[in-house]
């Protein structure tokens, strides 16, 4: 087990050896999921495991033992850490060997704040997979923060909106929730909210030029749900009642014991 700066790191449920750490440092090919743990539980656990299994099959052509992954998370938490930010990464630094499962445990994250987004022309490669090593994603996220924004908003040709650098985005037209029709990761929080909304929902292309037609915009990730107050210099309306509805949908998702 590796400790440092509030970090716990284990590989395959055991303390990482120096050789393993070297191999991981040189490996950028992999996939992961991130979750918030409270009282030893997380929301959407099966969705996280499904994500890992599907990505592992696609990237490595290998099955992943979901119960073993749960045990690795439990072991990394150590029975004493009840609240945490947990990341499960799967990589294959030594190709003849099966993929390794690395679990990191950090302090729990604060809820998402209402956010200002900086639009950038960038799309993640193989966007449906939550994969490691995306330089552009990190670059534009940091660029947004350096310029006084909270998050980058990724756009494609004709300023077609897809997702944030670490969030999903959605919109409210006054009647229905509109999710972007574009290449993106289907986030766990997005799935939990979508499954519990009683409002009509649809997928549709949304461009920067369309932002003025919506009553509200919002983002989701493992930290929760938040309103979008600005995109670039444009101020967006915030429908407090609608945002509260979204947060209630997320809060109503059950906590699953890890």
Residue, then its C-alpha position, 0 to 999 in steps of 0.5 A: x500500500x502506498x501512502x502520501x499526500x492523502x493518497x492510498x494506492x494498491x495494485x490488485x489488492x496488494x501493496x504496489x512494488x517499486x517495479x509495478x510503480x515504474x511499469x504503471x508510470x510508463x503505461x498510458x493505455x488504460x481505462x478507469x472509473x471514479x466514484x464518491x464513497x460515503x459510509x462505505x457505499x457509492x451510488x451506481x456501483x453496478x454501473x461502475x462495474x459494467x463500465x469497467x467490464x465493457x471497456x476491458x473487453x473492448x480495450x484488452x479483449x479480456x473479461x474482468x472479475x467484478x467481484x474481485x474489483x469490489x474486493x480491491x476497493x474494500x481492501x484499499x479503503x481498509x475498513x476504516x476509511x468510510x468517506x473517500x474519492x475512489x478511482x479504479x484504473x485498469x492497465x496492462x503495463x506488462x503485456x503477457x500478464x492480465x490487466x492490473x487493477x489499481x485502486x486509489x483512495x483520496x479525501x472525499x470531494x466537495x459537491x460541484x459548484x455552479x459553473x462557468x464553462x470555457x468552450x474549446x474546439x476539442x473532442x476526446x478520442x474514443x469518447x464512449x470510453x473513460x480512458x486514461x492518457x488524454x492530453x487534450x482533455x487535461x490541457x483544456x481543463x487547465x486552460x479553462x481554470x487559468x482563465x477564470x472558468x471552472x470547466x472546459x466545454x468540448x465542441x466539435x465541427x460547427x461548435x457542436x457541443x459534446x461534453x465537458x472535460x470531466x463532466x456531462x452537460x445537459x439543457x432544459x428547454x422549459x419542457x424537456x431535458x435535452x442531452x447532446x447528440x454527439x460523441x461523448x462518455x455516458x457518465x454514471x451520474x448522468x445515467x442515474x439522473x436520466x433514469x429517475x427524471x419524470x420530465x420528457x427527455x431527448x437527445x438532439x444536436x446542440x451548438x453554441x449558437x443554440x444556447x440562447x434557446x434554453x431555460x437552463x443548462x447543467x453539468x454532472x459528474x461523480x461530484x454531483x449536479x450543478x447549474x451552468x451560469x456562463x459559457x464563455x462571456x454569455x450569461x445563462x439563465x439558472x432555473x433554481x427549481x429545475x436544478x433542484x429537481x435534478x439534484x433530488x433525482x440524483x439524491x434519490x439514487x440508492x447507496x450501494x454497499x461496496 
